[in-house]
Amino acid sequence: MESTDPRGLHLLGKLPATQCPQFLHRVVDGVCGRAQPRFQDYGSVWNLREWLEVLEDFSAFFKTSVGKDEPFEEVASHLNGLSAEHQDAILKCLKSRKPEISEALMEKVCAMSSAYLRDFDWQLKLALSSDKLSSLQMPLVNLDLDITERATVTPVSVEMNKEELQNLINALEAANKVVLQLK
């Protein structure tokens, strides 16, 4: 499992093992689109920065573990450094809620794919509408997109300069990373 920084996972050790199941199930509730745990309930255990790390890392941990369908032995290897009681609570939560997490991830993928890019075409041209603009020789990209949503194809044409094109590329790369995380 790819993990950016498992520090949030190890911060769970600050929470008494008896409180872990309730906390972890609330994290899974958040992953599934329901109410997640509240900082005010755990402010005596973690400071705000730690709280955000724990919440983000455990949400990512559950999504990635289920999304990649990792064997429980491999999942357990990411929990080294936590007590046996904490590891047991995490694995029990993951085993019992795996179908629900999987369903939530599939719903997110389906929602994201209900409107998708069907085809695209691009052209590069120079803006030549006036004498001043023609001397600037500013390259523009014309991007023609066919967006399909609910069996309806909608053509969209976009003209972008170099900066706008770079912003679009960055946004598409970020979206691709999110989709890869969900797989």
NUFI-357047 format. One record per residue: residue in three letters; y, z, x of N, C-alpha, C in turn. Coordinates in steps of 0.1 Angstrom, whole numbers, padded with zeros to 4 digits, always signed. Last residue first. Layout:
REM NUFI-357047
ALAYZXYZXYZX;...
This chain:
REM NUFI-357047
LYS+0032-0071-0088+0019-0077-0087+0009-0068-0082;LEU+0056-0059-0086+0049-0057-0098+0035-0063-0098;GLN+0065-0068-0061+0062-0054-0063+0054-0051-0075;LEU+0071-0094-0067+0060-0091-0058+0056-0077-0059;VAL+0093-0091-0084+0081-0096-0089+0069-0093-0081;VAL+0111-0080-0065+0107-0072-0076+0095-0077-0082;LYS+0113-0102-0048+0108-0090-0042+0103-0081-0054;ASN+0126-0121-0065+0112-0124-0060+0106-0111-0054;ALA+0151-0109-0068+0142-0110-0079+0128-0113-0075;ALA+0160-0113-0042+0159-0099-0047+0149-0099-0059;GLU+0161-0141-0041+0152-0134-0032+0150-0120-0037;LEU+0180-0145-0061+0167-0150-0063+0157-0144-0054;ALA+0203-0134-0048+0198-0129-0061+0184-0133-0064;ASN+0205-0151-0026+0203-0137-0024+0197-0130-0037;ILE+0211-0175-0039+0199-0174-0031+0195-0159-0029;LEU+0235-0169-0051+0224-0172-0059+0211-0171-0051;ASN+0251-0165-0027+0249-0154-0037+0237-0156-0046;GLN+0250-0191-0017+0244-0180-0010+0242-0168-0019;LEU+0265-0204-0037+0251-0208-0035+0244-0197-0027;GLU+0290-0192-0034+0283-0190-0046+0268-0194-0045;GLU+0296-0202-0008+0295-0188-0010+0287-0185-0023;LYS+0297-0231-0013+0287-0225-0003+0285-0210-0005;ASN+0300-0236-0048+0304-0238-0034+0294-0230-0025;MET+0284-0252-0076+0286-0240-0067+0292-0244-0054;GLU+0278-0259-0109+0284-0264-0097+0288-0252-0088;VAL+0251-0263-0131+0260-0253-0124+0265-0260-0111;SER+0237-0269-0162+0243-0275-0150+0253-0265-0144;VAL+0209-0265-0181+0221-0259-0176+0225-0265-0163;PRO+0190-0273-0210+0195-0277-0197+0208-0270-0194;THR+0164-0255-0225+0179-0256-0225+0183-0261-0211;VAL+0136-0258-0245+0142-0261-0232+0157-0263-0233;THR+0117-0235-0263+0129-0243-0263+0134-0245-0249;ALA+0097-0216-0262+0093-0230-0264+0105-0240-0266;ARG+0111-0193-0254+0105-0194-0267+0102-0209-0271;GLU+0128-0210-0230+0127-0197-0237+0122-0199-0251;THR+0134-0225-0200+0125-0225-0212+0125-0211-0217;ILE+0159-0244-0185+0155-0230-0188+0146-0231-0201;ASP+0165-0264-0160+0159-0265-0173+0153-0251-0176;LEU+0194-0270-0141+0182-0262-0144+0178-0265-0158;ASP+0210-0285-0115+0206-0287-0128+0193-0279-0131;LEU+0236-0279-0094+0223-0275-0096+0220-0276-0111;ASN+0256-0292-0069+0253-0293-0084+0239-0290-0086;VAL+0275-0279-0045+0261-0281-0049+0261-0282-0064;LEU+0300-0290-0022+0296-0283-0035+0282-0287-0038;PRO+0322-0287+0006+0309-0291+0000+0306-0283-0013;MET+0354-0298+0009+0346-0286+0005+0333-0291-0001;GLN+0375-0313+0022+0361-0317+0023+0352-0304+0020;LEU+0402-0312+0023+0395-0300+0025+0380-0303+0028;SER+0410-0337+0015+0412-0334+0029+0405-0321+0033;SER+0405-0336-0012+0397-0345-0003+0399-0342+0011;LEU+0425-0319-0020+0411-0314-0021+0402-0323-0012;LYS+0448-0335-0017+0447-0322-0010+0432-0318-0009;ASP+0442-0357-0034+0444-0359-0020+0442-0346-0012;SER+0415-0348-0057+0429-0350-0053+0430-0352-0038;SER+0387-0347-0059+0395-0350-0071+0410-0352-0068;LEU+0364-0344-0043+0374-0354-0040+0384-0357-0051;ALA+0340-0324-0029+0351-0325-0039+0362-0334-0035;LEU+0309-0339-0021+0322-0334-0016+0332-0335-0028;LYS+0276-0328-0029+0287-0337-0029+0299-0331-0023;LEU+0241-0326-0034+0253-0321-0026+0263-0332-0026;GLN+0220-0316-0060+0227-0327-0053+0238-0320-0045;TRP+0189-0307-0075+0202-0304-0069+0207-0316-0062;ASP+0169-0295-0102+0173-0306-0094+0186-0303-0088;PHE+0141-0279-0117+0155-0279-0112+0157-0291-0103;ASP+0123-0264-0144+0125-0274-0134+0139-0273-0129;ARG+0120-0239-0157+0109-0249-0158+0110-0260-0147;LEU+0123-0205-0155+0129-0218-0149+0117-0228-0150;TYR+0119-0186-0185+0116-0189-0171+0122-0203-0167;ALA+0116-0160-0205+0125-0170-0202+0123-0174-0187;SER+0093-0144-0202+0096-0151-0215+0107-0161-0214;SER+0089-0131-0179+0085-0145-0179+0088-0152-0192;MET+0098-0105-0184+0105-0113-0174+0102-0128-0175;ALA+0079-0098-0202+0093-0098-0206+0101-0106-0196;CYS+0056-0098-0186+0057-0107-0197+0072-0109-0202;VAL+0062-0078-0168+0060-0091-0163+0062-0101-0174;LYS+0063-0056-0186+0075-0060-0178+0074-0074-0173;GLU+0037-0056-0195+0048-0058-0204+0061-0062-0197;MET+0024-0050-0171+0022-0063-0177+0033-0066-0187;LEU+0033-0023-0168+0036-0033-0158+0035-0047-0163;ALA+0021-0011-0190+0036-0011-0189+0040-0022-0179;GLU-0006-0015-0184-0001-0021-0196+0015-0022-0195;SER-0008+0001-0161-0011-0013-0160-0005-0020-0172;ILE-0002+0026-0172+0007+0021-0162+0005+0006-0161;GLU-0025+0029-0189-0012+0029-0194-0001+0023-0185;PRO-0046+0029-0170-0045+0018-0180-0031+0017-0186;LYS-0039+0053-0154-0039+0039-0148-0038+0028-0159;ARG-0040+0079-0161-0029+0071-0167-0029+0056-0162;SER-0062+0090-0148-0061+0092-0163-0050+0082-0169;LYS-0057+0084-0121-0069+0079-0128-0067+0080-0143;LEU-0032+0097-0117-0033+0082-0115-0045+0077-0123;CYS-0038+0123-0121-0028+0117-0129-0030+0102-0129;LYS-0057+0127-0101-0061+0129-0115-0051+0122-0124;LEU-0041+0122-0078-0052+0113-0081-0057+0114-0095;ILE-0023+0144-0080-0018+0130-0080-0029+0120-0084;ALA-0040+0166-0079-0031+0164-0090-0026+0150-0091;ASP-0051+0162-0053-0059+0162-0065-0051+0160-0077;GLN-0028+0166-0037-0035+0153-0037-0044+0152-0050;HIS-0023+0193-0043-0013+0183-0046-0020+0169-0047;GLU-0046+0205-0033-0043+0207-0047-0033+0196-0051;ALA-0045+0198-0006-0056+0193-0014-0053+0194-0029;SER-0011+0191+0004-0022+0200+0002-0033+0193-0006;LEU-0001+0163+0024+0000+0171+0012-0012+0180+0011;GLY-0010+0149+0045+0001+0158+0047+0004+0167+0035;ASN-0018+0119+0029-0021+0128+0040-0008+0136+0042;LEU-0016+0100+0010-0012+0113+0006-0014+0123+0017;HIS-0027+0076+0016-0013+0076+0016-0007+0090+0014;SER-0054+0080+0010-0050+0079+0025-0035+0080+0026;ALA-0056+0077-0017-0056+0090-0011-0052+0091+0003;VAL-0057+0049-0018-0046+0056-0024-0045+0070-0018;GLU-0083+0045-0008-0071+0040-0001-0058+0047-0005;GLU-0098+0058-0028-0099+0062-0014-0087+0058-0006;PHE-0092+0042-0050-0087+0056-0049-0088+0062-0035;PRO-0082+0009-0044-0093+0019-0046-0087+0033-0043;GLU-0055-0007-0061-0061-0001-0049-0072+0008-0052;ASP-0041-0026-0077-0055-0021-0080-0062-0016-0068;LYS-0015-0032-0074-0024-0038-0064-0039-0034-0067;GLY-0006-0017-0096-0003-0032-0095-0012-0039-0085;VAL-0013+0009-0089-0019+0002-0101-0017-0013-0100;SER+0003+0013-0066-0012+0016-0066-0019+0009-0078;THR+0028+0005-0075+0022-0002-0065+0007+0000-0065;LYS+0034+0025-0095+0034+0010-0098+0026+0002-0088;PHE+0031+0049-0080+0022+0046-0092+0022+0031-0095;PHE+0051+0045-0061+0037+0048-0057+0028+0044-0068;ALA+0075+0042-0075+0070+0031-0068+0055+0032-0064;SER+0075+0068-0085+0075+0057-0095+0070+0045-0088;PHE+0077+0082-0061+0065+0084-0070+0064+0073-0080;ASP+0102+0074-0051+0090+0071-0044+0077+0073-0052;GLU+0120+0082-0072+0119+0068-0068+0105+0065-0061;LEU+0115+0110-0071+0114+0103-0084+0112+0088-0080;VAL+0121+0117-0045+0108+0120-0051+0105+0111-0063;GLU+0147+0108-0042+0137+0103-0033+0123+0105-0040;LEU+0161+0124-0061+0161+0109-0062+0150+0103-0054;TRP+0155+0149-0049+0151+0146-0063+0150+0131-0065;GLU+0169+0147-0025+0155+0149-0025+0149+0145-0038;ARG+0195+0147-0036+0190+0136-0027+0175+0136-0027;LEU+0197+0172-0050+0198+0159-0057+0192+0147-0048;ASN+0170+0194-0038+0184+0190-0040+0185+0176-0046;TRP+0142+0209-0056+0148+0198-0047+0163+0198-0049;VAL+0139+0233-0071+0129+0229-0061+0135+0219-0051;SER+0159+0236-0088+0156+0248-0080+0146+0244-0069;GLY+0159+0213-0103+0170+0215-0094+0168+0227-0085;TYR+0142+0207-0123+0136+0208-0110+0146+0210-0099;ASP+0155+0204-0146+0143+0211-0147+0137+0214-0133;GLN+0176+0187-0139+0179+0201-0143+0167+0210-0144;PHE+0164+0162-0137+0168+0170-0125+0170+0185-0128;ARG+0136+0155-0157+0150+0157-0156+0153+0166-0144;PRO+0111+0129-0160+0115+0143-0157+0130+0143-0155;GLN+0116+0104-0186+0111+0108-0173+0116+0122-0170;ALA+0107+0090-0216+0115+0100-0209+0109+0104-0196;ARG+0093+0057-0211+0096+0068-0219+0104+0078-0211;GLY+0084+0036-0196+0095+0034-0205+0099+0045-0214;CYS+0065+0041-0177+0061+0034-0190+0072+0033-0200;VAL+0078+0055-0159+0074+0042-0155+0070+0034-0167;GLY+0081+0079-0174+0093+0071-0170+0089+0057-0166;ASP+0054+0087-0174+0061+0084-0187+0074+0076-0184;VAL+0051+0092-0147+0044+0081-0153+0050+0077-0167;VAL+0067+0115-0146+0071+0104-0138+0064+0091-0144;ARG+0052+0132-0163+0065+0128-0167+0071+0116-0159;HIS+0030+0135-0147+0028+0128-0160+0042+0124-0165;LEU+0041+0150-0126+0036+0136-0123+0034+0128-0136;PHE+0048+0174-0139+0058+0166-0132+0053+0151-0131;GLN+0023+0184-0147+0033+0181-0157+0044+0172-0151;PRO+0009+0186-0121+0005+0177-0132+0016+0173-0142;CYS+0026+0205-0106+0025+0191-0103+0020+0182-0114;GLN+0026+0232-0110+0036+0224-0118+0034+0209-0116;THR+0007+0241-0093+0004+0243-0107+0014+0235-0116;ALA+0018+0237-0068+0007+0228-0072+0004+0229-0087;PRO+0053+0238-0066+0041+0246-0067+0030+0236-0073;LEU+0070+0215-0045+0067+0219-0059+0054+0227-0060;LYS+0069+0207-0019+0078+0218-0023+0076+0223-0037;GLY+0053+0185-0019+0047+0198-0014+0056+0210-0017;LEU+0068+0164-0025+0061+0170-0036+0055+0183-0032;LEU+0076+0153-0002+0085+0163-0007+0078+0170-0019;HIS+0059+0132+0002+0056+0145+0009+0065+0156+0004;LEU+0071+0112-0013+0058+0117-0016+0055+0130-0010;GLY+0095+0109+0001+0095+0114-0013+0082+0119-0017;ARG+0086+0097+0024+0091+0110+0025+0091+0117+0011;PRO+0076+0071+0028+0068+0080+0019+0074+0095+0019;ASP+0094+0044+0026+0095+0057+0033+0088+0067+0024;THR+0080+0020+0017+0093+0020+0025+0094+0033+0032;SER+0048+0010+0018+0056+0021+0014+0069+0020+0023;GLU+0022-0009+0006+0034-0009+0013+0043+0002+0009;MET-0012+0000+0009+0000+0000+0000+0012+0000+0009;
